[in-house]
Every structure is written in structure tokens, then in C-alpha cells.
Amino acid sequence: MQPIEKSEAISQGLDWYFNVGRATHALNFFSEWLRHSKGKFAGQPFDLLPWQAELIAELFGWVRVDDDTRRYRVAYVSTAKKSGKSTLLAGIGLYLLVMDGENGAEVYGAAADREQASVVYREAASMVRASPNLLRVLEVIDSRRTIAYRKEAAFYRVLSADAFRAEGLNIHGLLFDELHAQKDRRLWDALRYGGAARTQPLLCSITTAGYDRKGICYEQYQYARAVAANWKHDPTFYPCIYEKPEDADWKDSDCWPDANPSWGVTIKPDDFAADAREAEQSPTKLNSFLRYRLNTWTTSDVRWLSPETWQQGSLPLHDFGDRPVYAGLDLATTYDLTALVLICPDSEDGSIDVLPFFWIPEANAAERSQRDKVPYLDWIRDGFIKVTDGNVTDYTVLHRDLTELCSRYGVRQLAVDLKFNGQMIANMLQGDGVEVRGYPQGGRAMSAPAKALENLITNAKVRHAGHPVLSWCAGNASVHEDRYGNIFPSKAKSTERIDGIVALCQAIGCWMGNEQKPPDTPEIFFI
């Protein structure tokens, strides 16, 4: 929405107009009152970069026609790392404390933990100490992580980790740093309406992209995109998102400044290009590069398997023939996906054919499809997932199907973790003549097959026919590395299901334990 004067707004029947004086007042505060406290800009006036100046002018310049109070009550600001977000947020907090005309202003800093929230506080405290004007009226109390404006009975304070239990906060300004790191929505919900008694409260969250698409940050991100597409969706919400365009190739340097509005100032193009070259060689670094450098939402904290190399395996399976077949089984603890993955090694070229099967309770499939936007129902319709009645895993049906599949493909050995219901299903399958091996899903046991799988995929030695559910699991997979260098697929680090990849690693473990191990892989440890 283009800035308009009050008379124009009234004539057009609009509720807001752009107050140039209010915008200028806020902009001048940064350049005249604030000083940078560290780095190459230390001691220099806080001259806002173009994107920062636009944000400040928009945020504080737009006011209501009827009472001249601030239009925007919530702001979502998202850029890549090192764009100066924390410094900008600290400046906004000081403006709300000193210059916003609010008696007894209470400004709070919040984040996933108190230490993260203190990052912005330390920036603000350093700015106060570097500014003779602010130092005359404000008192910095580091022991309480508080900046006090005693003359006006106002303060800026860092909230503790259990602030979601607090009641009675009368919030004028709330600064939420790195919203993507919030483990749940309790703190956000507890503080969201803490300014209801104020005349023009402001909640400002600043963050980089995350990976938890069920969290509060992704919810705010989606909301911000909707408002950016049409401001009438919520005229009181200010969206500011700098990210790589969805259709852009991350390796294309032309798109890099799109996520980095401080390009060429705090972001050095040569260093950025060096990071991009590293990311191209490592799936783990690629995930971090996408999130932190290109502000792109990913599906896991640290991606394990490169999408490009995984895609190389989208070839038709070879006929199993008389080749040996091994299997891995990952059971759902109560509901969600159960995965059986068969592998058929080819001794001539060291490749493997991968054939997965999945089960899910029918009621849970419908619920998950609607809640998490995962196309379970499409996969069921197309035959990639089998369903069982009810909302928990039906082990009678599962046992029947597993026995039939092991018989049909001549499975030599099946690996299953004996925890939870694993021992029960193992006993049932052994009673049907299936050779079952207990196989834990962490530490040393999974490390060798996980490394073998990574090596096979990198060398285009895996054929999986592009199975959509297994490919989805591969895209979700993150790994954990222990202090001994062992790696294994981590369900804790992955925000969506990785059951197919866990079962695939177990199947590879069976193969490695029964035949000569694949080249260039470590020794396997069996239980």
C-alpha cells in the first residue's frame, strides 16, 4: 500500500494514513541517538541501511486516522543471517522505551531461551553506553538484564525461560528474537496479548528461516506471506521477508542478494561464494546454507542426503531374479508410518535395488493429511501406502502382510529393533519361518550401514524407482553424530517421518552382516 496523506485517506474512506513526521522522528532517533558498539562500525552513528530505513519508516509512520495511534501491532521480519537483525531489533526496543510517548512503558525481550534473548539486550545496553544522550536518562543493570528509564517508570527487560507462566505483564513492546528456535508455542501465546491494555503495543519478531513446519514461526511466516500478497488480509500486521525466490536455483548468484538485504555491507560477496562452493559438496552444509544464508525453509535441521544425488536413483528396479534379498522393519510405536524396506544387492556392480512398503492407520492418515499437509491420502490412493482399520497400528494385518512379503521375495533375513512391539512381531514372524535379527536403531549398529548408504547414493549405486514416500523420508532425514564419530538417522532431529530411511539402513546392515561388506565402508557392529 503506497503512503498517503491523512486528507486522502479520509476521502478514500481508509482507516490509516502515513504520518511523515512520525516516520522521520523514528529515523532520526537511530542516526542521532544511537551508535554502533562493535565491529568495523563501532562508534559510528547508526545510519540505517535502505531496507532498515524502509522498515522503520513503515512501522512507525503508518497511523490510524481516528486517533493517530500506530497502525501496525505485529511485525514479522525475516532475513538471512548477518543482515543486522539483532542490532535493528535493539534499536527498535530503545525507541519504544524512550521515544514512543508511552507512560510507564514495559518493553520485553524474548527468545527460545534467556541467553538468546540477551543477545538483543546486550546490543541495546552497548548502544546506551555509547550514547551520551541515552546514558543521561537510562540506567543499565546487567545483573538483572534490565535497562531502566526511572524518570518515566519504564524499563526494557529480558524475560526468563519460564515467562509463559507469568501473568500481569503490561507489554508496550515485545521483541522476539529468532522465532524459528521456539520449541513450542506456549511462550508466544502467553505474551501475544500482553499489550491489550496499551494504546499502541508492538510485537516485533525477527528471525531466519527454520525447519519445523508445525511450529509457531512457520505459522507466522505463512501468515506474513498472505498479508504481503494482500494487505487487506490483516492491515495491522507488517510483513518483511527477504528470501530466495522459490523458483530460483540456489547456486545462481543473482538470487543471493534477495535473501540478504545488507548485501555488500555486512555480507561480503566473496565469502558468500566460498560458502556456496562448500555447500555444493556437502548435503549437511547445504541445509545450513539454505536456511542461514538464503533464508529458505527446509524440512530438517541438517539435511543428510542430497536431493540431487537421491534423485539419481529414480530408475526402474532390476529384476530380483535369484539374488539375495534382505529387509529392515521400522515399526510405528503407536500410530503413523510402519516401514518395511527390501534390498536386493547386485554383486556384479555393487549396486542395490530398494523396494519399500508402508502401512498407516486409516483414521490417522486422514488427520495427518489435513493437519500437516502431507499427501498421505494421495499415496494411499496410488498404492504407495497400505492402510489398516482404526487409529492405531493393527498388528494382525501387519503380521499377515509381512509374512506374505517375506515369502514372496524370499527374504533371507529381516532386521527389527526389539524395543516396544518389536519383540512381539519378531516372535510372530519367526513362528512363520522368517529369520529375524534384533537390530537397535542408534549408535554403532546403525553407523556402518548409514555410512554405506551415503556412499552408495553418492556413487549412484541405489535404485529406488522414485518411490514418493521413501523419497519424502529421505528428504526429511537428519543424522546424529556421537562423540565416537558414529552416525545414525535421528528421528529427534528430523521434523517429519524418516521411517523408510531407518528401515533401509537396517536392511543394509543385514546385507553387510551376511555378505562381504560394500567397498569403502567401516566394519559393522551387530547385536
C-alpha positions in Angstrom: 0.0 0.0 0.0 1.5 3.3 -1.1 1.9 6.1 1.6 -0.9 8.6 1.5 -1.7 11.7 3.5 -4.5 12.0 6.1 -6.8 14.0 3.8 -6.5 11.5 1.0 -7.1 8.6 3.5 -10.3 10.3 4.8 -11.6 11.0 1.2 -11.0 7.3 0.3 -12.6 6.0 3.4 -9.4 4.4 4.7 -8.6 3.9 8.4 -4.8 4.6 8.1 -2.5 7.3 6.7 1.2 7.8 6.5 2.5 10.4 9.0 5.8 11.7 7.7 6.6 13.4 11.0 6.2 10.2 12.9 8.4 8.3 10.4 11.1 11.0 10.4 11.1 11.0 14.2 11.9 7.3 14.3 14.5 7.5 11.6 16.3 10.4 13.3 16.4 8.6 16.6 18.6 5.9 15.0 21.1 8.3 13.3 21.2 11.0 16.0 20.9 9.0 19.3 22.3 5.5 18.6 25.9 4.4 18.0 27.2 1.1 16.8 29.1 -0.7 19.6 31.3 -3.3 17.8 32.9 -4.4 14.6 34.1 -2.0 11.9 31.2 0.4 12.6 31.9 0.7 16.3 31.4 4.3 17.5 29.8 5.4 14.3 26.2 6.7 14.1 23.5 4.1 13.4 22.9 5.1 9.8 20.2 2.7 8.7 20.7 0.7 5.5 18.0 1.2 2.9 16.0 -1.9 3.8 16.2 -1.0 7.5 15.1 2.6 6.9 12.1 1.4 4.9 11.1 -0.9 7.7 11.4 1.7 10.4 9.5 4.3 8.3 6.7 1.9 7.5 6.5 0.5 11.0 6.3 3.9 12.8 4.9 6.1 10.0 1.6 4.5 9.4 -1.0 5.6 12.0 -4.8 5.4 12.4 -6.9 8.2 11.0 -9.1 8.5 14.1 -6.6 8.7 16.9 -3.1 8.8 15.3 -2.0 5.6 17.2 0.2 3.1 15.4 -1.4 1.1 12.7 0.9 -2.0 12.9 0.6 -4.1 16.1 2.6 -7.2 14.9 5.6 -7.3 12.7 7.3 -10.4 11.2 10.8 -9.7 9.9 12.8 -12.4 8.2 16.2 -12.2 6.6 19.3 -14.4 6.3 22.0 -14.3 9.0 24.4 -11.4 9.4 21.9 -8.8 8.0 22.0 -6.8 11.2 18.7 -8.1 12.6 19.6 -8.1 16.3 21.1 -4.6 16.1 18.0 -3.3 14.4 15.7 -5.0 17.0 17.8 -3.5 19.8 17.3 0.0 18.3 13.5 -0.6 18.0 13.4 -1.6 21.7 15.1 1.6 22.8 12.9 3.7 20.7 9.8 2.1 22.2 11.3 2.7 25.6 12.3 6.3 25.3 10.7 8.0 22.3 7.3 6.4 21.8 5.3 8.6 24.1 4.1 5.8 26.3 4.0 6.4 30.1 5.4 3.5 32.1 6.4 1.6 29.0 7.3 -2.0 29.6 9.5 -3.4 26.8 10.5 -7.1 26.9 13.0 -9.2 25.1 12.1 -12.9 24.4 13.5 -15.8 22.6 13.8 -19.6 22.8 15.9 -19.2 26.0 17.0 -16.3 28.2 20.5 -16.4 26.8 19.3 -15.9 23.2 17.0 -13.1 24.4 20.1 -11.5 26.0 21.8 -11.1 22.6 19.5 -8.2 21.7 19.7 -6.9 25.3 23.5 -6.7 25.1 23.2 -4.8 21.8 20.8 -2.4 23.4 22.9 -2.0 26.5 26.1 -1.3 24.5 24.2 1.3 22.5 23.1 3.1 25.7 26.7 3.1 27.0 27.9 4.5 23.6 25.3 7.3 23.5 25.7 10.3 25.9 22.1 11.3 25.3 20.7 7.9 26.3 23.2 7.5 29.2 21.8 10.6 30.8 18.3 9.2 31.1 18.8 5.4 31.2 20.4 3.0 33.7 21.9 -0.3 32.5 21.5 -3.0 35.2 23.3 -6.1 33.8 22.8 -8.2 36.8 19.0 -8.1 36.1 19.4 -7.7 32.3 17.3 -4.5 32.6 17.6 -1.0 31.1 15.7 1.3 33.4 14.1 4.7 32.5 13.4 5.7 36.0 12.0 9.2 35.2 9.1 7.6 33.3 8.9 4.4 35.5 9.7 2.5 32.3 12.1 -0.4 31.5 13.4 -2.8 29.0 13.9 -6.3 30.4 14.8 -9.8 29.3 12.2 -12.4 30.1 13.2 -15.7 31.8 12.8 -19.1 30.1 9.6 -19.8 32.1 7.9 -16.5 31.1 5.0 -18.4 29.7 3.9 -18.9 33.3 4.0 -15.2 34.0 0.8 -13.2 34.4 0.1 -9.5 34.7 2.7 -8.2 32.2 1.6 -4.9 30.7 3.5 -5.0 27.5 4.1 -2.0 25.4 6.8 -3.6 23.2 7.8 -7.2 22.8 11.0 -8.1 20.9 11.0 -11.7 19.8 14.4 -12.8 18.5 14.9 -15.9 16.3 11.3 -17.1 16.5 12.2 -20.2 14.5 14.0 -21.7 17.5 10.8 -21.8 19.6 10.2 -25.4 20.6 6.5 -24.9 21.2 4.0 -22.0 21.1 3.5 -21.6 24.8 5.7 -18.5 25.2 4.2 -16.9 22.1 0.6 -17.5 23.2 1.3 -16.3 26.7 2.8 -13.0 25.5 0.8 -12.3 22.4 -1.9 -10.4 24.1 0.1 -8.9 27.0 -0.3 -5.5 25.5 -4.1 -5.5 25.3 -4.3 -2.6 27.8 -1.8 -0.4 25.9 -2.9 2.2 23.3 -0.4 1.1 20.6 1.5 -2.0 21.6 4.0 -3.5 19.2 5.1 -7.2 18.9 8.1 -7.4 16.6 9.6 -10.8 15.8 12.9 -11.1 13.8 14.1 -14.5 12.6 15.8 -16.5 10.0 14.1 -19.4 8.3 13.6 -22.7 10.3 12.7 -26.3 9.5 9.9 -27.0 11.9 6.8 -26.6 9.8 4.4 -27.3 12.6 5.8 -24.6 14.9 4.7 -21.0 15.6 7.4 -19.5 13.4 6.2 -21.3 10.2 2.7 -20.3 11.1 3.7 -16.6 11.3 5.8 -17.0 8.1 2.8 -18.3 6.2 0.6 -15.6 7.6 3.1 -12.9 6.7 3.2 -14.2 3.1 -0.6 -14.0 2.9 -0.5 -10.4 4.1 2.3 -9.5 1.8 0.2 -10.8 -1.1 -2.8 -8.8 0.0 -2.5 -6.2 2.9 -6.3 -6.3 3.4 -5.9 -9.8 4.8 -4.7 -8.0 8.0 -3.9 -4.3 7.8 -2.4 -4.3 11.3 0.3 -6.9 10.5 3.6 -5.8 9.0 5.4 -8.5 6.8 9.0 -8.1 5.8 10.6 -11.2 4.2 13.8 -11.4 2.3 14.3 -14.9 0.9 15.5 -16.8 -2.1 12.7 -16.9 -4.7 11.0 -20.3 -4.7 11.8 -20.9 -8.4 15.4 -19.8 -8.2 18.4 -22.1 -8.3 20.3 -21.6 -5.0 23.6 -21.8 -6.9 22.6 -18.8 -9.1 24.5 -15.9 -7.5 21.9 -13.5 -8.9 19.4 -14.6 -6.3 21.7 -14.3 -3.3 21.0 -10.6 -2.6 17.3 -11.4 -2.5 17.7 -13.0 1.0 20.5 -10.7 2.1 19.3 -7.0 2.1 22.6 -6.0 3.7 24.5 -7.4 0.6 27.9 -5.8 0.1 27.8 -4.1 3.6 27.6 -6.7 6.3 27.6 -9.6 3.7 30.8 -10.0 1.6 30.1 -11.5 -1.8 33.4 -13.3 -2.0 32.9 -15.0 1.4 29.3 -15.9 0.4 30.5 -17.5 -2.8 33.1 -19.6 -0.9 30.3 -20.8 1.5 28.2 -21.7 -1.6 31.0 -23.8 -3.0 31.3 -25.7 0.3 27.6 -26.3 0.4 27.7 -27.8 -3.1 30.0 -30.5 -1.8 28.1 -31.4 1.4 24.4 -32.1 2.0 24.8 -31.2 5.6 26.3 -27.8 4.8 23.8 -27.3 2.0 20.9 -27.4 4.5 22.6 -24.8 6.7 23.5 -22.7 3.7 19.8 -22.6 2.5 18.5 -21.7 6.0 21.1 -19.3 7.3 22.4 -17.8 4.1 19.4 -17.9 1.7 16.6 -17.7 4.4 14.9 -20.8 2.9 12.7 -23.1 4.9 14.0 -26.7 4.9 12.4 -30.0 6.1 15.1 -30.9 8.6 17.6 -29.3 10.9 20.6 -30.7 9.0 19.9 -32.4 5.7 21.7 -35.7 5.4 21.0 -36.9 1.8 21.4 -34.5 -1.1 18.2 -34.2 -3.1 20.2 -34.3 -6.4 22.1 -37.4 -5.6 19.0 -39.2 -4.2 17.2 -38.3 -7.5 19.8 -40.2 -9.4 18.3 -43.4 -8.1 14.9 -42.8 -9.6 15.5 -45.6 -12.1 13.3 -48.7 -12.6 14.3 -51.6 -10.4 16.2 -54.5 -11.9 14.5 -57.9 -11.7 15.5 -59.6 -8.4 15.9 -62.9 -10.0 17.9 -65.4 -7.8 19.8 -62.5 -6.0 19.6 -62.5 -2.2 17.0 -60.2 -0.5 17.4 -58.6 2.9 14.9 -56.5 4.8 14.6 -53.8 7.5 11.5 -53.1 9.5 10.7 -49.9 11.4 7.6 -50.2 13.5 5.4 -47.3 14.4 5.3 -47.0 18.2 1.5 -46.4 18.4 0.5 -44.9 15.0 1.9 -43.1 11.9 4.1 -45.0 9.5 5.4 -48.5 9.7 8.0 -49.2 7.0 9.4 -52.4 5.5 12.3 -51.9 3.1 13.7 -54.8 1.0 17.1 -54.5 -0.7 18.4 -56.8 -3.4 22.2 -56.4 -3.8 23.8 -56.9 -7.2 27.2 -58.5 -6.7 28.4 -57.5 -10.2 28.5 -53.8 -9.8 27.9 -53.3 -6.0 24.5 -51.6 -6.5 21.3 -52.3 -4.7 17.6 -52.3 -5.7 15.3 -50.9 -3.0 11.7 -51.9 -2.6 9.7 -50.2 0.2 6.3 -50.9 1.7 4.4 -48.7 4.2 1.4 -49.0 6.4 -0.6 -46.4 8.3 -3.9 -46.5 10.3 -6.6 -45.1 8.1 -8.0 -42.7 10.6 -4.6 -41.2 11.3 -3.9 -40.8 7.6 -6.9 -38.5 7.1 -6.0 -36.5 10.2 -2.3 -36.1 9.3 -3.1 -35.2 5.7 -5.3 -32.3 6.8 -3.2 -31.1 9.7 0.3 -31.4 8.3 -0.3 -31.1 4.5 1.3 -34.4 3.9 -0.3 -36.2 0.9 -1.0 -39.5 2.7 -4.4 -39.9 1.1 -2.9 -39.5 -2.4 -0.2 -42.0 -1.6 -2.8 -44.5 -0.3 -4.9 -44.0 -3.5 -1.9 -44.6 -5.7 -0.9 -47.7 -3.8 2.3 -46.5 -2.2 0.9 -46.9 1.4 -1.4 -49.6 2.8 -4.0 -48.7 5.4 -5.3 -50.7 8.4 -8.6 -50.0 10.1 -8.7 -47.7 13.2 -6.3 -45.1 14.5 -3.5 -47.3 15.8 -1.3 -49.9 14.1 -3.2 -53.2 13.5 -0.5 -55.8 14.2 -2.7 -58.7 13.0 -2.9 -57.2 9.5 0.8 -56.1 9.6 1.9 -59.6 10.6 -0.1 -61.2 7.8 1.4 -58.7 5.2 4.9 -59.1 6.4 4.8 -62.9 6.3 3.4 -62.8 2.7 6.0 -60.3 1.5 9.0 -62.1 3.1 7.7 -65.3 1.5 7.1 -63.8 -2.0 10.5 -62.2 -2.2 12.5 -64.9 -0.4 13.8 -62.6 2.3 16.9 -64.2 3.8 16.9 -62.1 7.0 14.8 -59.2 8.4 16.2 -56.7 10.9 13.9 -55.1 13.5 14.5 -53.1 16.7 13.3 -55.3 19.5 12.0 -52.4 21.6 8.4 -51.5 22.0 6.4 -54.1 19.9 9.5 -55.3 18.0 10.0 -58.4 20.2 6.3 -59.4 19.7 6.4 -59.1 15.9 9.8 -60.8 15.8 8.3 -63.8 17.6 5.3 -63.9 15.3 7.5 -63.8 12.2 9.9 -66.4 13.4 7.0 -68.7 14.1 6.2 -68.4 10.3 9.8 -69.3 9.4 11.2 -65.8 8.8 14.7 -65.3 10.1 14.7 -62.2 12.3 17.6 -60.3 13.7 17.4 -57.9 16.6 18.8 -54.6 15.4 19.0 -51.4 17.5 18.4 -48.1 15.8 21.3 -46.0 17.2 25.0 -45.8 17.9 27.5 -48.3 16.5 24.9 -50.7 14.9 23.4 -48.1 12.6 26.6 -46.2 11.8 28.2 -48.5 9.3 25.1 -49.1 7.2 24.3 -45.3 7.3 27.7 -44.6 6.0 27.4 -47.3 3.4 24.0 -45.9 2.3 25.6 -42.4 1.9 28.4 -43.9 -0.1 26.1 -45.9 -2.3 23.8 -42.9 -3.0 26.8 -40.6 -3.7 28.1 -43.1 -6.3 24.7 -43.7 -7.9 24.5 -47.3 -6.7 20.9 -47.1 -5.4 17.8 -47.8 -7.5 14.5 -46.9 -5.8 12.3 -46.1 -8.8 11.4 -42.7 -7.3 9.1 -44.1 -4.7 7.4 -40.9 -3.4 7.1 -42.0 0.3 10.6 -43.2 0.6 11.9 -40.1 -1.2 9.9 -38.0 1.2 11.6 -39.8 4.1 15.0 -39.2 2.5 14.3 -35.5 2.2 13.3 -35.4 5.9 16.3 -37.3 7.2 18.9 -35.8 9.5 21.7 -37.7 11.2 23.1 -37.6 14.7 26.9 -38.0 15.3 28.1 -39.2 18.6 31.5 -38.4 20.2 33.0 -41.5 18.6 32.1 -40.4 15.1 29.2 -42.9 14.7 26.3 -41.5 12.7 22.7 -42.7 12.5 19.3 -41.3 11.2 17.8 -39.2 14.0 14.1 -39.0 14.5 14.6 -36.4 17.1 16.4 -34.1 14.7 14.0 -34.7 11.8 10.7 -32.9 12.0 8.8 -35.4 9.7 8.8 -39.1 9.2 12.1 -40.9 8.3 10.9 -44.5 8.9 11.7 -45.6 5.4 15.3 -44.5 5.7 15.7 -46.1 9.1 14.4 -49.4 7.7 16.7 -49.1 4.6 19.7 -48.7 6.9 18.6 -51.8 8.9 18.3 -53.8 5.6 21.8 -52.7 4.5 23.0 -53.8 8.0 21.6 -57.3 7.3 23.4 -57.4 4.0 26.7 -56.2 5.5 26.4 -58.8 8.3 25.8 -61.7 6.0 27.9 -61.0 2.9 31.1 -59.2 2.1 30.6 -55.6 3.0 30.3 -52.9 0.3 33.7 -51.2 -0.5 34.9 -48.2 1.4 32.6 -48.7 4.4 33.6 -49.3 8.1 33.1 -52.6 9.9 29.6 -53.3 11.2 28.7 -54.0 14.8 26.0 -56.5 15.3 23.9 -57.4 18.2 
